[in-house]
Amino acid sequence: MKIYRLGKNAVKTKPKTLKIADFLNLSVLSVPAAFDWSMVDGKSLIYGMDGNDNHEDCIFASACHHIGTWSGNTGPEQVATATDALAAYTLFAGYDPNNPATDSGAVMLDVATLWRTKPIFRHKIAAFAVVDLKRLDLVAAAMFLFGGIWIGWSLPKAWQGADIWDVSSNGSTSGDWAPGSWGGHATHGPAYSPKLLGIKSWTKNVPATIPAFTTYAEEGYGLISTDLWERLTGSLCPAGVDGAALQNALIQVTA
């Protein structure tokens, strides 16, 4: 059984980071009970390994998966390669293919911050917002509005080789079920239902139960694309999004 690599380092926080709740009004926002941005016209979009089988570049592989989802839903699908993801790993985190010691992963918040000014797979983001993972209503809304969310996990060793991410049958969170006993991992999450999240990890769709998500997901971000997910800006904001608040926040965080 091949155990793939990870690469998400410890969670970092910044006090002024934009939060999803700052500009969403859930009382008037219509979010479907279930949706899947990875399916277009009945066919699944393509999600590659992007180097994460042999390198600690999960943050950049999952970022490329986001771009694939955004592009596949708004025009021709853009499918990244390992070269694209590893180039971003080098640009953002100093990875040097000639120095194995530099293959040590990255911090999601640091990458999100730099992504506003540096491209991953030829694309930048306008901004990002933290999702409160304890509030599933915000999680669902963010996944729907942003074409998925960027999720950072503290994976248990028990999930190695698993086809579904779930909690222990006896409720254990120790030993192989301890958060982080495998390591930190970043994924693109484009699908939501009341019982399962659809997670893109490596080349697979990995269903994650809601209890697994609330137990092992430790950070999440909505990524506001500059050129592929533009309906969240200006007059194109859907009902429930405070466009003025969002624009003001974007000005503040990109100043």
Order of alpha helices (4+ residues) and beta strands (2+ residues): beta-beta-beta-alpha-alpha-alpha-beta-alpha-beta-beta-beta-beta-alpha-beta-alpha
